């Protein structure tokens, strides 16, 4: 199956040593909103807690990194609208109260590393050039730290900050991770992609908003589709086929080639195919860049968000592409 390649983006490193002492399980679990938000430029226990509560409610903030950034604002606004609360991009006492009602479980919990966590299989290094990926048997994670971060919807820097002495190299070791209670996603009858807001919303049959995800969408050069399409396929662990007609910058091959499956595949761990050739909703190997960089036409979510969306869909579900003011409320 032909797919648009979304490019490998360099993630700006978050420096955690200065705030590692503040981001403890105790401070995160006990964080409370007093009416004042921490700076967007700093990490805080409250931000981790808000992000985790939004994630549990299926209003994804993207990667949980401990910061009140744009994706958190988008998720808070969608959560408020879905719960008939005063809408805004910031946390309010009313929203905070509603978030806490949704889940009383601890935000940070202990996880015991297994032999499988340590052994993988992993790849030593992810190639930066797409052409160098085609020789790999699988586009696996690069190690336990990356694998655990994705499993628990966290940034690698937050995982490291919560486990400052941990090397993630010994089975039986206990590590602190975001507590994600298992729950089956509700079935979606319709999906809406807002191209200007860079969001994906899933609606139930009665029109209720049941899930929200930040997304990367197309650019002027490689636009996302318009109108309404339908889901035609749902494929976990997809391969990726590059076609030279795409003429992606940095790719010199004049012949088509295939990249094997894996979470670090250019289209991530899940592909939701749409009824316009070569377009779909899929994952990414750069979760920190979701909704912060353009795609080559497709809709890109974090690997965990697209997996959850896929679980709520079936073939034939409509996917509408809208622009800002046209979006449903």
C-alpha positions in Angstrom: 0.0 0.0 0.0 1.3 3.4 -1.0 1.6 6.0 1.9 2.8 9.5 2.2 6.0 9.7 4.2 5.8 12.1 7.0 9.5 12.8 7.5 11.8 12.3 10.5 11.9 15.4 12.7 14.6 16.2 15.2 13.0 16.5 18.7 14.3 19.4 20.9 15.7 17.8 24.0 13.9 18.8 27.3 16.5 19.3 30.0 15.1 17.6 33.1 18.0 17.6 35.7 17.0 21.0 37.1 13.4 20.0 37.9 13.9 16.2 38.5 13.6 16.7 42.3 10.2 18.4 41.8 8.7 15.7 39.6 8.3 12.9 42.2 5.4 10.5 42.3 4.3 12.0 45.6 4.1 15.5 44.3 2.4 14.5 41.0 -0.2 12.3 42.8 -0.9 15.1 45.3 -0.9 18.0 42.9 -3.9 20.3 43.2 -5.1 23.3 41.1 -5.3 26.5 43.2 -6.3 28.8 40.3 -2.8 29.6 39.1 -1.1 27.8 36.3 2.6 27.1 36.2 4.6 28.6 33.3 4.3 27.0 30.0 8.1 26.9 29.8 8.6 24.8 32.9 7.6 21.3 33.9 5.3 20.8 36.9 3.6 18.1 38.8 0.2 19.7 38.1 0.8 19.6 34.4 1.6 15.9 34.5 -1.5 15.2 36.5 -3.7 17.2 34.1 -2.3 15.5 31.1 -2.8 12.1 32.5 -6.4 12.8 33.5 -7.1 14.1 30.1 -5.5 11.0 28.5 -7.7 8.8 30.7 -10.8 10.7 29.6 -9.9 10.1 25.9 -9.1 13.8 25.4 -5.5 13.3 24.5 -2.8 15.9 25.3 -0.5 14.0 23.0 2.8 13.1 24.7 2.7 13.5 28.5 5.7 15.7 29.2 4.7 17.8 32.2 4.2 21.1 30.3 1.1 23.2 29.7 1.6 23.5 25.9 -0.7 23.9 22.9 -1.8 20.3 22.8 -3.0 20.5 26.5 -4.9 23.7 25.7 -6.6 22.0 22.8 -7.5 19.0 24.9 -8.9 21.1 27.7 -11.0 23.1 25.3 -12.5 19.9 23.8 -13.1 18.3 27.2 -14.9 21.5 28.4 -17.1 21.5 25.3 -17.9 17.8 25.6 -19.0 18.3 29.2 -20.9 21.5 28.6 -18.5 23.6 30.7 -17.3 27.1 30.0 -15.0 26.7 27.0 -11.5 28.0 27.1 -7.9 27.0 26.5 -6.9 27.1 30.1 -7.6 25.0 33.2 -10.5 26.3 35.3 -11.7 25.1 38.7 -14.8 23.7 37.0 -12.8 21.7 34.5 -10.4 20.5 37.2 -13.3 19.3 39.3 -14.8 17.4 36.4 -11.4 15.8 35.4 -10.9 14.5 38.9 -14.4 13.0 39.0 -13.5 10.9 36.0 -10.8 9.0 37.8 -9.5 8.7 41.3 -6.6 6.3 40.6 -3.1 7.4 41.4 -1.4 9.2 38.5 2.0 7.7 38.9 2.5 4.0 39.7 5.3 1.4 39.9 6.0 -0.9 37.1 8.3 -3.9 37.3 10.6 -4.4 34.3 10.4 -7.8 32.6 12.9 -9.8 30.6 10.9 -8.8 27.5 11.2 -5.2 28.3 15.0 -5.5 28.5 15.6 -7.8 25.5 13.3 -6.3 23.0 14.0 -6.9 20.1 15.4 -3.5 19.6 17.4 -1.7 16.9 20.7 -0.1 17.8 20.0 3.2 16.0 17.2 4.6 13.9 18.5 5.8 10.6 17.8 9.4 9.7 17.6 8.7 6.0 14.5 6.8 4.8 16.6 4.9 2.2 18.7 3.5 5.0 15.6 2.1 6.7 14.8 -0.3 3.9 17.6 -2.7 4.9 16.2 -3.2 8.4 14.2 -6.3 9.2 11.9 -4.3 11.5 11.6 -0.7 12.6 11.7 -1.6 16.3 12.2 0.7 19.2 15.8 1.7 20.0 15.7 0.4 23.6 13.6 -0.1 26.7 13.4 3.6 27.5 11.7 4.4 24.2 9.4 1.4 24.4 8.3 2.2 28.0 7.7 5.8 27.2 5.4 5.0 24.3 3.6 2.3 26.3 2.8 4.7 29.1 2.2 7.7 26.8 5.2 9.7 28.3 8.1 11.6 26.9 11.4 9.9 27.5 12.6 12.9 29.5 9.7 12.7 31.9 10.4 8.9 32.3 14.0 9.7 33.1 13.1 12.5 35.5 10.8 10.2 37.5 13.5 7.5 37.6 16.8 9.5 38.0 18.9 6.5 39.0 17.4 4.0 36.6 19.3 2.6 33.6 16.3 0.5 32.4 18.6 -2.5 31.9 17.6 -5.0 34.6 14.6 -7.2 34.8 12.8 -7.0 38.2 13.7 -3.3 38.6 10.8 -1.0 39.7 10.2 2.1 37.7 7.8 5.0 38.1 5.4 5.4 35.1 2.1 7.1 34.3 -0.8 4.9 35.5 -3.1 4.2 32.5 -6.2 2.2 33.6 -7.3 -0.2 30.9 -10.6 0.6 29.3 -12.1 -0.2 26.0 -12.8 2.8 23.8 -16.3 3.7 22.8 -17.4 3.0 19.2 -17.2 6.0 16.9 -19.9 6.6 14.3 -18.1 9.6 12.7 -14.6 11.2 12.7 -13.8 14.8 12.1 -10.4 16.2 11.1 -10.1 19.9 11.7 -7.3 21.0 9.3 -6.8 24.5 10.7 -6.9 23.5 14.4 -4.9 20.3 13.7 -7.2 18.0 15.7 -9.1 14.8 15.3 -12.5 14.2 17.0 -14.5 11.0 17.2 -18.3 11.2 17.7 -20.8 8.5 18.9 -24.0 7.7 16.9 -25.9 10.3 19.0 -23.5 13.0 18.1 -21.7 13.0 21.5 -17.9 13.8 21.3 -16.3 10.7 22.8 -12.6 11.2 21.9 -10.2 13.9 20.9 -6.6 13.8 19.6 -4.1 16.5 18.5 -2.8 15.8 15.0 -0.4 16.9 12.4 -2.0 17.6 9.0 -0.9 18.6 5.5 0.8 21.7 4.2 0.2 24.0 1.2 2.6 21.9 -0.7 1.1 18.5 0.3 -2.5 19.3 1.4 -4.7 17.1 3.4 -7.9 16.0 1.6 -11.1 18.0 1.6 -14.7 16.8 2.0 -15.8 13.5 3.4 -14.0 10.2 3.0 -14.6 6.7 4.5 -12.4 4.3 6.4 -11.5 1.5 4.0 -8.8 -0.4 6.0 -7.4 -0.7 9.5 -3.9 -2.2 9.6 -1.7 -2.7 12.7 2.1 -2.9 12.1 1.9 -1.5 8.5 4.8 -1.6 6.1 5.6 1.6 4.2 6.2 1.8 0.4 8.0 4.9 -1.0 7.1 6.0 -4.5 9.6 8.3 -6.3 6.8 10.4 -7.6 6.4 11.9 -4.1 9.8 13.5 -4.6 10.5 13.9 -0.9 13.4 16.1 0.1 16.5 14.2 0.9 15.3 10.9 -0.8 17.5 10.2 -3.9 16.1 6.8 -4.9 14.5 6.7 -8.4 13.0 3.3 -7.6 10.2 2.4 -5.3 11.2 0.6 -2.0 9.5 -0.8 1.0 10.2 -0.2 4.7 9.3 -3.0 7.1 6.8 -2.7 9.9 7.5 -1.5 13.4 6.7 1.5 15.7 9.6 3.5 14.2 8.3 2.9 10.7 7.5 6.3 8.9 3.8 5.7 9.4 4.1 4.3 12.9 2.4 1.3 14.4 -1.1 1.7 12.9 -2.5 2.7 9.5 -6.2 3.7 9.0 -6.7 3.8 5.3 -9.1 6.3 3.7 -11.1 6.2 0.5 -8.7 8.6 -1.3 -5.7 6.7 -2.6 -2.5 7.1 -0.5 -4.2 9.0 2.3 -4.8 7.8 5.8 -4.6 8.4 9.6 -1.5 6.9 11.1 1.2 7.0 13.8 4.6 8.5 14.0 8.1 7.8 15.3 8.2 11.4 16.7 5.3 11.8 19.2 6.7 15.1 20.5 6.2 16.6 17.1 2.5 15.8 16.7 0.5 19.0 16.0 3.8 20.9 15.9 4.9 20.1 12.4 3.3 19.6 9.0 2.7 16.2 7.3 2.8 15.2 3.7 -1.0 15.1 3.4 -2.0 12.4 5.8 -3.2 12.8 9.4 -0.5 11.9 12.0 -1.2 11.0 15.6 0.9 9.5 18.3 1.2 5.7 18.0 -1.0 5.2 21.1 -3.7 7.6 20.0 -4.0 6.1 16.5 -4.2 2.7 18.0 -7.0 3.8 20.3 -8.8 5.5 17.4 -8.5 2.4 15.3 -10.1 0.3 18.1 -13.2 2.5 18.0 -13.6 2.3 14.2 -14.8 -0.1 11.6 -14.8 0.1 7.8 -17.3 2.5 6.3 -17.1 5.1 9.1 -17.1 8.6 7.6 -14.1 10.9 8.1 -14.9 14.6 7.4 -12.2 17.2 6.8 -13.3 20.6 8.0 -11.8 24.1 8.5 -12.1 25.7 11.9 -15.5 27.3 12.1 -17.1 24.4 10.4 -16.2 22.0 13.1 -18.9 20.4 15.1 -19.6 21.4 18.7 
